[in-house]
Amino acid sequence: MKNIFNKIKTFIIENFEDMKSFILRYSTSFILLAIVLVFFGATHREINTILLIIMWEILAIVLSSFAVFAYTNIKFTDGILKKRTMSNDFSITEKNAMINTVGYIFLGVHILVGLAVYSVYISQFA
């Protein structure tokens, strides 16, 4: 049990800056969402709708990540993610192609998930 706590403590110490950045970045969104829900008197139905939208968006993001992994054998995101900035190994055209390809995959998956959600809604409630 002590070993588990030591590993957790080490993980927190090593990744403190990333966790702090994550909390600061998203706490504003959560606070604004809470204020809107309180002032507009959201009922159980609205909260369920918001949670359903969040669930579908998470599914779309996961599918987009999988699509980038599965359908591109070229490592488009290596230059972006590993180095945090694109190196000078790529020309401007190659950099734009990398960003556009990942963006189009993301957009395509979101459109398909949206159409699937819409078709399920139509088939259930129409």
TIVOBA-56190 format. One record per residue: residue in three letters; x, y, z of N, C-alpha, C in turn. Coordinates in steps of 0.1 Angstrom, whole numbers, plus 5000, padded with zeros to 4 digits. Each point is the difference from the previous one (the first is absolute). Layout:
<recs>
- aa_n_x_n_y_n_z_ca_x_ca_y_ca_z_c_x_c_y_c_z
- ALA_X_Y_Z_X_Y_Z_X_Y_Z $
...
</recs>
This chain:
<recs>
- aa_n_x_n_y_n_z_ca_x_ca_y_ca_z_c_x_c_y_c_z
- MET_5008_4988_5000_4992_5012_5000_5009_5013_5000 $
- LYS_5011_4999_5007_5009_5011_5001_5006_5003_4986 $
- ASN_5003_4989_4993_5005_5002_4987_4991_5007_4990 $
- ILE_4987_4997_5001_4990_5007_4992_5000_5015_5003 $
- PHE_5000_5003_5013_4999_5014_5004_5013_5008_4995 $
- ASN_5011_4993_5001_5013_5006_4995_5000_5002_4985 $
- LYS_4994_4991_4993_4999_5002_4985_4991_5011_4997 $
- ILE_4989_5001_5007_4990_5011_4998_5007_5014_5003 $
- LYS_5007_5000_5011_5007_5012_5005_5010_5004_4989 $
- THR_5008_4991_4995_5010_5002_4990_4994_5006_4988 $
- PHE_4989_4993_4995_4993_5005_4988_4995_5014_5002 $
- ILE_4994_5003_5011_4995_5014_5003_5012_5010_4999 $
- ILE_5011_4997_5007_5011_5009_5000_5006_5002_4986 $
- GLU_5001_4989_4992_5006_5001_4987_4991_5008_4990 $
- ASN_4986_4999_5002_4991_5006_4991_4992_5011_5006 $
- PHE_5005_5007_5010_4993_5010_5007_4997_5012_4990 $
- GLU_5010_5004_4992_4997_5012_4992_4989_4997_4989 $
- ASP_5001_4988_4995_4989_4996_4990_4986_4999_5007 $
- MET_5000_4995_5012_4987_4999_5007_4995_5014_5003 $
- LYS_5009_5009_5005_4996_5013_5003_4995_5008_4988 $
- SER_5007_4998_4988_4995_5006_4988_4986_4995_4996 $
- PHE_4998_4987_5001_4987_4994_4997_4989_5006_5009 $
- ILE_5003_5000_5013_4990_5005_5009_4997_5015_4997 $
- LEU_5010_5008_4998_4997_5014_4998_4993_5002_4987 $
- ARG_5003_4992_4989_4994_5002_4987_4985_4997_5001 $
- TYR_4997_4989_5006_4986_4995_4999_4992_5004_5012 $
- SER_5006_5005_5011_4991_5005_5011_4992_5011_4996 $
- THR_5004_5009_4992_4992_5012_4995_4988_4995_4993 $
- SER_5001_4990_4991_4989_4995_4993_4990_4993_5010 $
- PHE_5005_4993_5009_4990_4993_5010_4993_5011_5008 $
- ILE_5007_5010_5005_4994_5010_5008_4990_5008_4992 $
- LEU_5003_5003_4987_4990_5007_4992_4988_4991_4997 $
- LEU_5002_4987_4998_4989_4991_4998_4991_4999_5013 $
- ALA_5006_5000_5011_4993_4999_5013_4992_5013_5002 $
- ILE_5005_5011_4997_4993_5013_5001_4988_5000_4991 $
- VAL_5002_4996_4987_4989_4999_4991_4989_4991_5005 $
- LEU_5004_4988_5005_4990_4991_5004_4992_5005_5012 $
- VAL_5006_5007_5009_4994_5006_5012_4990_5011_4996 $
- PHE_5005_5010_4992_4992_5011_4996_4988_4997_4991 $
- PHE_5002_4990_4992_4989_4996_4991_4991_4990_5006 $
- GLY_5003_4996_5012_4991_4990_5007_4999_4987_4992 $
- ALA_5011_4994_4997_5000_4988_4992_4993_4989_5008 $
- THR_4992_4993_4993_4993_4988_5006_5008_4988_4997 $
- HIS_4995_4989_5005_5006_4987_4997_5001_4997_4985 $
- ARG_4990_5004_4993_5000_4997_4986_5011_5007_4992 $
- GLU_5002_5013_5003_5011_5007_4994_5013_4995_5003 $
- ILE_5002_4996_5013_5013_4995_5004_5003_4987_4993 $
- ASN_4990_4991_4999_5001_4988_4992_5004_5003_4985 $
- THR_4994_5010_4995_5003_5003_4986_5014_5005_4998 $
- ILE_5005_5008_5010_5014_5005_5000_5009_4988_5001 $
- LEU_4997_4991_5009_5009_4988_5002_5000_4991_4987 $
- LEU_4989_4999_4994_4999_4992_4987_5008_5007_4989 $
- ILE_5000_5013_4999_5008_5007_4990_5015_4998_5003 $
- ILE_5003_5001_5013_5014_4998_5004_5005_4985_4997 $
- MET_4991_4991_5002_5003_4986_4997_5003_4998_4985 $
- TRP_4991_5005_4992_5002_4999_4985_5012_5007_4995 $
- GLU_5003_5011_5006_5013_5007_4996_5012_4993_5004 $
- ILE_5000_4994_5012_5011_4991_5004_5002_4988_4990 $
- LEU_4989_4994_4997_5000_4989_4990_5006_5005_4987 $
- ALA_4996_5012_4995_5005_5005_4987_5015_5003_5001 $
- ILE_5005_5005_5011_5014_5003_5002_5008_4987_5000 $
- VAL_4995_4990_5007_5007_4987_5001_5001_4994_4986 $
- LEU_4988_5000_4993_5000_4995_4986_5010_5008_4991 $
- SER_5001_5013_5002_5009_5008_4992_5014_4996_5002 $
- SER_5003_4998_5013_5014_4996_5004_5003_4986_4994 $
- PHE_4990_4991_5000_5002_4987_4994_5002_5001_4985 $
- ALA_4992_5008_4994_5001_5002_4985_5014_5005_4996 $
- VAL_5005_5010_5007_5013_5005_4997_5010_4989_5002 $
- PHE_4999_4992_5010_5009_4989_5002_4999_4989_4990 $
- ALA_4988_4996_4996_4997_4989_4992_5002_5003_4985 $
- TYR_4996_5012_4996_5000_5003_4985_5011_5008_4995 $
- THR_5010_5003_5009_5011_5007_4995_5013_4993_5004 $
- ASN_5007_4994_4990_5012_4993_5004_5012_5010_5001 $
- ILE_4998_5012_4995_5010_5011_5001_4998_5006_5014 $
- LYS_5010_5002_5007_4999_5006_5014_4999_5015_4999 $
- PHE_4987_5004_4997_4997_5015_4998_5003_5007_5013 $
- THR_4996_4994_5011_5001_5008_5013_5013_4999_5007 $
- ASP_5009_4992_4995_5013_4999_5007_5007_5014_5001 $
- GLY_5001_5007_4989_5006_5013_5000_4993_5010_5009 $
- ILE_4987_4999_5001_4992_5009_5008_5000_4997_5015 $
- LEU_4998_4987_5003_4998_4996_5014_5013_4998_5007 $
- LYS_5009_4993_4994_5012_4997_5008_5009_5012_5002 $
- LYS_5001_5009_4990_5009_5011_5001_4993_5013_5005 $
- ARG_4986_4999_5002_4992_5011_5004_4999_5011_4990 $
- THR_5010_5002_4991_5000_5009_4989_5005_4992_4988 $
- MET_4996_5004_4988_5005_4993_4989_5014_5004_4997 $
- SER_5008_4990_4997_5014_5003_4997_5001_5005_4986 $
- ASN_5012_5004_4996_5003_5005_4987_5002_4989_4990 $
- ASP_4998_4988_5004_5002_4988_4991_4989_5000_4989 $
- PHE_4989_5007_5003_4988_5000_4991_4999_5013_4993 $
- SER_4996_5000_4987_4997_5013_4993_4987_5005_5005 $
- ILE_4996_5012_4996_4988_5006_5004_4988_4992_4994 $
- THR_5002_4995_4988_4989_4992_4994_4998_4987_5007 $
- GLU_5011_4994_5005_4998_4987_5007_4994_5003_5014 $
- LYS_5004_5010_5006_4993_5004_5013_4985_5002_4999 $
- ASN_4997_5008_4989_4985_5002_4998_4993_4987_4997 $
- ALA_5006_4991_4992_4994_4988_4996_4998_4991_5013 $
- MET_5009_5000_5009_4999_4992_5012_4988_5005_5008 $
- ILE_4999_5013_5002_4990_5006_5008_4986_4998_4993 $
- ASN_4999_5002_4987_4988_4999_4993_4995_4985_5000 $
- THR_5009_4991_4999_4996_4986_5000_4994_4996_5013 $
- VAL_5006_5003_5011_4995_4997_5013_4987_5007_5002 $
- GLY_4999_5013_4996_4988_5008_5001_4988_4994_4992 $
- TYR_5003_4995_4988_4989_4994_4992_4996_4987_5006 $
- ILE_5009_4992_5005_4996_4987_5007_4991_5004_5012 $
- PHE_5004_5009_5008_4992_5004_5011_4986_5005_4996 $
- LEU_4999_5009_4990_4988_5005_4995_4991_4989_4995 $
- GLY_5006_4991_4992_4992_4989_4994_4994_4991_5010 $
- VAL_5008_4996_5011_4995_4992_5010_4989_5007_5008 $
- HIS_5001_5012_5002_4989_5008_5008_4988_5001_4991 $
- ILE_5001_5001_4987_4988_5001_4992_4993_4986_5000 $
- LEU_5008_4989_4999_4994_4987_5000_4993_4997_5014 $
- VAL_5007_5003_5011_4993_4998_5013_4988_5008_5001 $
- GLY_5000_5013_4995_4988_5008_5001_4989_4994_4992 $
- LEU_5003_4995_4988_4990_4994_4992_4994_4987_5006 $
- ALA_5009_4993_5007_4995_4988_5007_4991_5003_5011 $
- VAL_5004_5010_5008_4991_5005_5011_4987_5005_4995 $
- TYR_5000_5008_4989_4988_5005_4994_4991_4989_4995 $
- SER_5006_4990_4993_4992_4989_4995_4994_4992_5011 $
- VAL_5007_4998_5011_4994_4992_5012_4988_5009_5006 $
- TYR_5002_5013_5001_4990_5008_5005_4987_5000_4991 $
- ILE_5002_5001_4987_4989_4999_4991_4993_4987_5000 $
- SER_5008_4989_5001_4993_4987_5000_4993_4997_5013 $
- GLN_5004_5006_5011_4993_4998_5013_4988_5009_5002 $
- PHE_5001_5013_4996_4990_5010_5004_4992_5005_4988 $
- ALA_5002_4995_4988_4992_5005_4989_4989_4990_4996 $
</recs>
